[in-house]
Amino acid sequence: MDFTEKVYPTALEAATYDGKIYGYPANVEYLGVFYNKQMFKDAGIEEVPKTRDEFEAACEKLEESGVTPIASTFKDSWTLKHMFSVMMSNVVQDDMEGFLDQLNSGEGTFNVDGIDDVFATADVIKAHCGSNMMDCDSTSGFNALANSEAAMLISGEFSQNVVSRMDNPPEIGYFALPVSNDAERNKAAVDVGIVYAVSTQTEHMDACKEVIDFLSDASLSDGYIAIVTEKPGSAPASQDFTVNYDSASTNDYLEYANSGNVIPWVYQQYVNGFDVISGDIFQGYMADAADKDEVISELDAAYLEYLDQ
């Protein structure tokens, strides 16, 4: 069908199994760093950080200017599920399938090459979230960015719905979380959130195809893509589209997407259920209740338990 030529290759891959396409991947979501452009400018940060060292330097500049660099959301472990997945996706991007195959065989481990980058990035974040970061949930974190109480938020596009509802919302941009000191490895973490599938048993296949043609037509001013992407915080279409609202973060995301500079979320491909516990386990590291080796050991053991289930 025509949509296979329209959607981003990574989106199509998410709806493909064993060489067959099983649905129309309609919308994606993206995770990373959302930042207050004015606060960056006031702190003398002229470009978004592209490496972990540049990220740390930006945090230090923001602190020197009297600003809390990063809004914490870490009382909620689901936010850490997302953050840990973004960092792991960066580390295993060269062979994500092989990493997952090893885990699913029961022989794998999270102690892979590059895992030190994950914990080094977490250390930078921990050092620049303020003194009460484990008391702050997603609501307080989203509000901190919206109220210009913090310069950055590590989250997804859905957080921008809160920002847009402010009377005078700040201009918020977006960049990929820089896990590595190799800038080329720091890609936007993007994956499919909504897929439409058609039963092979339907008696109305032609009608279903017409619906998918309609859903995937970005040229329609009153079509599906225009409707579902009309507000900040909406999950973007899985293909290039015109942004119908003033959103620097969405435009920044599109630069990554249209250049193919994206990676999928590894957590969506874990054994069922493990994604939730991964956030709980990583929460221990952020709270200084467990060190790196303990976290890796807990992750490995938990994965095996979910395989048995």
N, C-alpha and C positions, 0 to 999 in steps of 0.2 A: 504494500500500500504506500501511498505518497508520503505518509509521515516518516517512513524509514529514511527518506532523503532529507528530511527537515530537522529532525532532532539531533542533539549533540551525540557523537559516537558513544561517549560514556553513559549517556542516558539509555541509548538503545541497548547497550551491553547489559544494563541492569534488568532489562525485560527479555533477555535472550538466554536460553538454556539448551545446551547440546546442539547449537547451530540453528535453533528455531526461535522465532520471535513470538512471545506469548501474550503481549499486550501493548497498548499505546502508553508509553511513559509520559504522562501529561505535564507533571510539575516536579520541580526539584526544590531542594532546600540547601542552603549553604551555611557553613559554620566558619568561624574565624574571629578576627578582631574588628570590632566596630569602634570608631574613634571620633572624638570631637575635633573637628578641623580647626576651629578657632583656638582651642586650648593648645593644640600642637603649635600653631603659629605663634601664640603668645610666649610659648616656652622656647622658641627659636628652632623648632624641628621643621626643617624645610621639606623633607621627603619621608615617606613612611618607611619604617625599618624593613629591610629585606633579609637580614640575617639575625641570629639570636643575639650576637654581640651588639648589633645596632638596636635591637629591641631593648636590651638592658640599658644601653646608653640613653635611649629615648625616655625610659622610665626614670632614670636619674635626673635628666633635664626637667622633667615634669615635677619631680619632687623638689628640685631646687627652686622652681617657680611657685612653690606652695600648693601644688595640686596633688591629689591622690591619683596615681597613675592608672590603676586597674580597679574596676568595681568588682567586688567579690560576690559570688552566688553560691559559695561552696557549702553552705548549710544543707542545700539540696544536692543529693548525690547524683541525680540525673544530669545535672550540669557538668559534673566531673566525668560521667560516662561519655558525654560529648567531647569534652576537652581531651580526655585520655585517648579517645578514638582518633581525634584529629592528629595527635602527636604520633600515635602508632601507625596511622596511615602513611604519614610522612616517612617513617622509618622503613616500612616494608613495601613501599610503593613499587620497587623494582620487581618484586615477585610476591605480590599479595596472595595470589592463588596458591603458591608453594607454601607460604607461611600458614595459610588456613588448612591446607592438606595435611601438613605436619601436625597441627593442633588436633585436627579431626581424626587422625590416625592414633592419637593417644601418645605419640612420641615427641610432640612439639613442645616448645617453651616460649615464654615471652622474653627470655634472656637472649635476644638476637643482636646481631651487629647493629649498632646505632641506638640501642636502648638507653645508653648514657645520655644521649641528646634529649630523650623524653624527660628524664629526671633533672637534667640541667635546666631545661625550659621551665619545668615546674618550680624549680628553685628560684628562678628569676621572678616568676609570677608571685610566689609566696612572699618574696621580699618587698613587693611593691603594691600590696593590696590593703594596707592599713593594719592596725593592730587587732581589730576584731573581726577578721575575715571569716572565721568559722561560725560567726553568729548571723551572717548575712545570707538570706535566701535569694531566689531568682527575682522575686518582686522588688526587694530592696536594691538589688544590683541593677535591674532594668531602670528603676527610678533614679538611681545615682547617675547613670549616663544621661537620662532625659533631663535631669535637673542641673546638669553640669557640675555635679559633685565629684565626679571621677572622669578621667579623660578617655578611658578605654573600657570595653566590655568584651569578654570572650564568650560568644554565644552564637545564636543563629538569627536569620533574618526576621523571625517572628518577634524578636525583641523590639524591632523598630515600630511595631504597632503602638507600644507604650510611648515612645519618643514622639511620634506624629501627633499624639493627642494633647501635647503641651500647647499652651497659648502661643508661645514663641519658641518653637522647637529649635534646638541647635542643629547645625549642619553636621551630619554624621557620615563619615566615609567608612570604607571597609578595606582590609588587607588580610592576606593569608597569615596565619600564625607562623612566625619564623622559628621553626624548631631547629633547623640546621644552620650551620655557619656557611653552608654552600647555598647561595641564594636560589640557584636553579631547582633545588629540591623543595623549596617552600611554596607549595601549590595550594590553591583554594580547595577546601574540603567540601565537595558537592556530591549529593546523591539524590536519587529519585524518591519522592515522597508519595506520589499518587500515580497509579497505573490503572488504565481501563482495559478490561479483558472481555472477550466475547466467547460465549460457550460454543463449542463445535456442534452442539445439539440443537441450536436455535433454528426455528423455522423462518427467521427473518434476517438472514445473513446480509442481504443487500441493504436493508434498512440500517443495520448495525454499522455497515461500512460507511453509509452516508453520515451517520452520527460522528464517526471517528474523523471523517473528512472535515466536518464542521468544527469539531473540537480542536483540530490541529491547524486551522486556518488563521494565521496571525494577521491577515490583511483585513479581517472583518472588524469594523469599528464597534459593533455590538455583539461580537462573538465571544466564545468561551475564554480565549486568552485575554481579550480586553477586559472582560468582567472580573476574572479571578486575579488579575494583576493590577487592579485599578487603585490599590491602596498600599502605602508603605507597610511592610511586614508580611505582605502576601508571598506565598511560595511562587517563585518565578516559573514561567513556562520553560519546558525542556528544550527550547529552541530560541534562536534570536528573535527579539520582539522589541517594539517601541515602548519605552517607559512613558506611561500616561500621567505621571505625577513627578514632582520635583524630589528626587531621591538620589543623593550622591552615592549612597552605599550600593543601591541597585546598579547604578551605572558603573561603579567600580567592579562589582561582581561580573557584569557583562564583559568587561575587558578580559577578565580571567577566562570566562566561559568561551568567548569567541576566539580566543587564542589557543584554546585547548589546554590551558595551564591549570588543570584541575585533577584531583584524585578522589576516588570514592571513599566512603566511610567504611573502615574495616569492621566496625561493630555491627553493621547490618548483615554481615556474612558470618558472624560467630554462630556457634551452636545455639539453638533457641533458648533464650532465657539468660544466657551468660552476660549479655550486654548490661543488664541491670546490676548484677553483682559486681561487675568490673568497676562501676562508679562507686559502689560502697567500699570496695577495697582501696581504690585510689584516694578516696576521702581520708583514709588513715594516713597516707603520706602527706597530704596537704595539711592535716592537723598535727603533724609531727608525732603521730602515735605509732608509726611503723617506718622502718628505713627501706631503702631500695631493695635490698635482698629479701626482706620479709614480704614486701609487696609482690615481687616477682614470684616468690614461692607460693603465696596465697592465690595469685592469679592462675598459676599452673595447676594447683590442686583443685581449685574451683572449676576450671575447665573440664578436668577429668570427671568431676562429679556430674556436670551437666551432660557430658557424653553418655554416662551410665543411665541417666534419666531418659 
